[in-house]
Amino acid sequence: MPQLSKNDVPTLSLFSGGGGLDLGFERAGFKHEGSWEWMAEAAKTLETARPDWTVFGGDAGDVQNVDWRPYRGNVGVIHGGPPCQPFSNAGKRRGALDPRDMWPEFVRSVLTVRPEAFVAENVAALASSKFSDYVDSTILSPLGKFYHIKMVTLQAFEFGVPQVRKRVFFFGFRNKALFKRWSRPEVKFALPGDDSASDSLLTVMGAREALGLPDTGYDAVLPTIRSGLSGPRHTTSILSSVSAQKRFEALEIWPNGVAATREAASAFVAKNGHFRLSVPDVALLQGFPADWRFSGAVYMQLGQIGNSVAPPVAYAVAKSVSQALAK
Ligand SMILES: C[S@@+](CC[C@H](N)C(=O)[O-])C[C@H]1O[C@@H](n2cnc3c(N)ncnc32)[C@H](O)[C@@H]1O
């Protein structure tokens, strides 16, 4: 991810988590005005990574408590990834009936602040037919009165992340001309051996290559890193499904018992001899730079990583918005 020159567009971040979207917007040149995140450990991650940012954590970070009116007229972009548990295939999929559903809060912030543009992200399942009524009534209909909106699904490996990770993004622009000028983030990578891919695309690295592991004759992108905070309590596994288990076995990477550090991981060899991951490895496989350190216990750090928008995807998303907004 390069650092683009500053565009001076003031940006608010809701549900900031460990900062995937925040980092992508920063790298695309946006001006960080504030992050709201109620989980203290995640807020600490942001404060540590960027001591000069304004970060509201704990009760002050609960978006339900925020009066957005003072921000009206002063903000270019609002972005956020409301919690995905109400919609995720890994959960009960209760949508609006789930008390964790915070989409109405995201919508309230946009309708109060009226930024030039907004970006919202969620699990791809939100774009499935099961939630189409929900999406229409809770997101598109209230925001569509003031914004031109496009929903797109993006795949992380197409942006150079060595991982399968599909997420849906909503892009909204108040001004029709700017909306027309916007185009979806440009895909730059394809999977190895994908003969149908355009010649102009680069080949994405496999997980073993990204981790600098020896060549075993097999490499592939990692299965989706699970969002640790939505699984069993305090889990240090990043395994998201049974089919993912097979891929990890073929990769000879052990997805359970992720260690805090690389030193701890190498001192604690997995029973089958496969490579044991550490938090910095998982962060790398999500596309975070090495100097972005996460706070909290291991499961909390993994939760922040697994919940995040992979930063290279966030960067491509933010760049597409910046290009549309450019005068
Ligand atoms: C999917 S994660 C967002 C990840 C983030 N966009 C990133 O790229 O790293 C959702 C976050 O919303 C936070 N959250 C949930 N309810 C909240 C609330 N009412 N106020 C503030 N944050 C909240 C959760 O703690 C979690 O970190």
The ligand as a MOL file (V3000), in Angstrom:
LIG
                    3D

  0  0  0     0  0            999 V3000
M  V30 BEGIN CTAB
M  V30 COUNTS 27 29 0 0 0
M  V30 BEGIN ATOM
M  V30 1 C -16.6090 -5.5960 11.8640 0
M  V30 2 S -15.8030 -4.7540 13.1340 0 CHG=1
M  V30 3 C -15.1730 -3.3620 12.2780 0
M  V30 4 C -13.7940 -3.5420 11.7390 0
M  V30 5 C -13.1900 -2.3190 11.1140 0
M  V30 6 N -14.0250 -1.7420 10.1030 0
M  V30 7 C -11.8220 -2.6180 10.5030 0
M  V30 8 O -11.6760 -2.5140 9.2900 0
M  V30 9 O -10.8940 -2.9750 11.2570 0 CHG=-1
M  V30 10 C -17.1350 -4.0550 14.0400 0
M  V30 11 C -16.6940 -3.2980 15.2690 0
M  V30 12 O -17.8190 -2.5920 15.8070 0
M  V30 13 C -17.6320 -2.4810 17.1990 0
M  V30 14 N -18.9330 -2.0980 17.7700 0
M  V30 15 C -20.0440 -2.8620 17.9010 0
M  V30 16 N -21.0560 -2.1280 18.4250 0
M  V30 17 C -20.5640 -0.8720 18.6230 0
M  V30 18 C -21.1190 0.3300 19.1300 0
M  V30 19 N -22.3810 0.3990 19.5490 0
M  V30 20 N -20.3520 1.4320 19.1510 0
M  V30 21 C -19.0440 1.3850 18.7180 0
M  V30 22 N -18.4570 0.2750 18.2620 0
M  V30 23 C -19.2080 -0.8440 18.2040 0
M  V30 24 C -17.1220 -3.8550 17.5870 0
M  V30 25 O -16.4560 -3.8180 18.8340 0
M  V30 26 C -16.1860 -4.1690 16.4070 0
M  V30 27 O -14.8680 -3.7960 16.7060 0
M  V30 END ATOM
M  V30 BEGIN BOND
M  V30 1 1 1 2
M  V30 2 1 2 3
M  V30 3 1 2 10
M  V30 4 1 3 4
M  V30 5 1 4 5
M  V30 6 1 5 6
M  V30 7 1 5 7
M  V30 8 2 7 8
M  V30 9 1 7 9
M  V30 10 1 10 11
M  V30 11 1 11 12
M  V30 12 1 11 26
M  V30 13 1 12 13
M  V30 14 1 13 14
M  V30 15 1 13 24
M  V30 16 1 14 15
M  V30 17 1 14 23
M  V30 18 2 15 16
M  V30 19 1 16 17
M  V30 20 1 17 18
M  V30 21 2 17 23
M  V30 22 1 18 19
M  V30 23 2 18 20
M  V30 24 1 20 21
M  V30 25 2 21 22
M  V30 26 1 22 23
M  V30 27 1 24 25
M  V30 28 1 24 26
M  V30 29 1 26 27
M  V30 END BOND
M  V30 END CTAB
M  END
